Amino acid sequence: MRLLLVPMVAVAALAIAGCSQETPGSAAPGSTTGAPTIPGGETTSESTESSAPGGDSGTAGLQPCEMLTDAEQSGLKLTGGSERVVGPERSCEWANSDSYSLSVGIADELGLEDVQSTGPKTPMKVGAHDAVQFTGGVSSCAVALGVTEKSRVDVIAAADDEATGCTIAKQAAALVEPKLP
């Protein structure tokens, strides 16, 4: 079951994050000459501009796997903590032996207004931050914490049922929130 939940969280995170921004211009293949290849077939190109994740979004200094301390991870019975990029988010994913998984994703260019959901979006407050709770299928629930108008941190839990996922997501979001600017 645990091996099944980690890919489910990745799929849920991608579905929840969505592609809600359009970039002007036309899609055309570019040259990758001289671009180093990253294992997995992705390529990168060097630029003279600053390419720090987050830019001026308020989330640039945040690292997803550092959003929960070791003690908080232990309290939630989480193991793992693998960092990856899922859609427009830098995320960290953990698993729990009680058959749920948790992901914290940093969306540097998507705010609360950009949340995409197949279910209702419920506005709420978590600490000092505006937030939105929403669902994304595969028994997942997310709490998006607004950082700036165009950045947020998503806390996503996938469990055996949606209600359990929402309970876990809210609990973890309350732990993440004090670390946000």
C-alpha positions in Angstrom: 0.0 0.0 0.0 2.8 2.4 0.9 4.5 1.9 -2.5 1.2 2.8 -4.1 0.7 6.0 -2.1 3.9 7.8 -3.0 3.1 7.8 -6.7 -0.5 8.7 -5.9 0.7 11.8 -4.0 2.9 12.8 -7.0 -0.1 12.5 -9.3 -2.4 14.3 -6.9 0.1 17.1 -6.4 0.4 17.5 -10.2 -3.4 17.5 -10.6 -3.9 19.9 -7.7 -1.1 22.3 -8.8 -2.4 22.3 -12.4 -1.1 24.4 -15.2 -3.0 27.6 -14.5 -0.7 30.2 -16.0 -0.2 31.0 -19.7 3.1 32.2 -21.1 2.8 34.6 -24.1 4.6 33.5 -27.3 4.5 30.5 -29.5 5.6 27.0 -28.8 8.5 26.0 -30.9 11.4 23.7 -30.3 14.6 25.4 -29.2 18.1 24.5 -29.6 19.7 22.5 -26.8 23.2 22.7 -28.2 25.6 23.0 -25.3 22.9 22.4 -22.7 23.9 19.7 -20.1 21.7 16.7 -19.9 20.2 15.7 -16.6 19.6 12.0 -16.0 16.0 11.3 -17.0 16.3 13.2 -20.3 15.7 16.7 -19.0 18.0 19.4 -20.2 19.0 22.7 -18.7 20.6 25.8 -20.2 22.8 28.3 -18.5 21.6 31.9 -18.3 23.2 35.1 -17.3 20.0 36.1 -15.4 19.4 35.0 -11.8 17.7 31.6 -11.9 17.1 31.1 -8.2 13.8 29.3 -7.5 11.2 31.7 -6.4 12.7 34.9 -7.6 10.9 37.7 -5.8 7.9 35.5 -4.9 8.6 35.4 -1.1 9.3 31.7 -1.4 12.8 31.8 -2.9 14.5 30.9 0.4 12.2 28.1 1.3 13.3 24.5 0.8 10.4 21.9 0.7 12.1 19.2 2.7 13.0 21.7 5.5 9.3 22.7 6.0 8.9 20.0 8.6 11.5 19.5 11.3 12.8 16.0 12.2 10.7 16.1 15.4 7.6 17.1 13.4 8.2 14.3 10.9 8.6 11.9 13.7 5.4 13.1 15.3 3.5 12.5 12.0 5.3 9.1 11.7 6.8 10.1 8.4 9.8 8.6 6.6 11.5 9.5 3.5 11.7 13.1 2.5 12.5 13.0 -1.2 12.7 16.2 -3.1 11.4 16.5 -6.6 9.8 18.9 -9.0 6.1 18.2 -9.7 4.5 20.5 -12.3 5.1 24.1 -11.2 6.1 23.1 -7.7 9.3 22.2 -5.8 8.1 19.5 -3.5 9.1 17.1 -0.8 7.3 13.8 -0.3 7.1 11.6 2.8 5.4 8.3 3.5 3.7 7.0 6.7 3.5 3.4 7.9 -0.2 4.0 8.7 -1.0 4.1 4.9 -0.9 7.8 4.1 1.6 10.0 2.4 2.3 13.7 2.7 3.8 16.3 0.3 4.8 19.9 0.8 5.0 21.8 -2.5 6.3 25.3 -3.0 4.6 27.2 -5.9 6.8 30.2 -6.6 4.6 31.6 -9.3 1.1 30.5 -8.3 -1.1 32.2 -5.6 -4.3 31.1 -3.9 -6.3 32.5 -6.8 -4.6 30.0 -9.1 -5.7 26.9 -7.1 -7.3 24.3 -9.4 -9.6 21.7 -7.8 -12.1 19.1 -8.8 -14.0 19.8 -5.6 -15.0 22.8 -3.5 -12.4 25.3 -2.3 -12.9 26.3 1.3 -11.2 29.6 2.4 -9.7 29.4 5.8 -6.9 30.9 8.0 -3.9 28.9 9.2 -2.1 31.0 11.7 -1.4 34.4 10.2 -1.8 33.1 6.6 -4.8 33.0 4.3 -5.4 29.5 3.1 -7.6 27.4 0.9 -8.5 23.7 1.6 -9.4 21.7 -1.5 -9.5 18.1 -2.8 -7.8 16.6 -5.8 -9.0 13.0 -6.2 -7.3 9.7 -5.2 -8.4 10.4 -1.6 -6.2 13.4 -1.4 -6.8 16.7 0.3 -4.7 19.9 0.3 -4.3 23.1 2.3 -2.7 25.8 0.2 -1.1 28.5 2.3 -0.8 31.9 0.7 2.6 33.6 1.0 2.2 36.4 -1.5 -0.4 37.2 -4.1 1.6 35.0 -6.6 3.2 32.3 -4.4 1.9 29.6 -2.0 2.9 26.5 -0.2 0.7 23.4 -0.7 0.4 20.7 2.0 -1.1 17.6 0.4 -2.1 14.4 2.1 -3.2 11.2 0.4 -4.9 8.6 2.6 -7.3 5.8 2.6 -10.2 8.3 2.5 -10.6 12.0 1.8 -11.6 12.9 5.4 -8.4 11.4 6.8 -6.4 13.2 4.1 -7.9 16.5 5.1 -7.2 15.9 8.8 -3.6 15.1 8.1 -3.2 18.0 5.6 -4.6 20.5 8.2 -2.4 19.2 11.0 0.8 19.4 8.8 -0.2 22.8 7.4 -0.3 24.1 11.0 3.3 22.9 11.5 4.5 24.4 8.2 2.8 27.8 8.5 5.0 29.4 11.2 8.0 28.9 8.9 6.5 31.0 6.1 7.4 34.6 5.6 
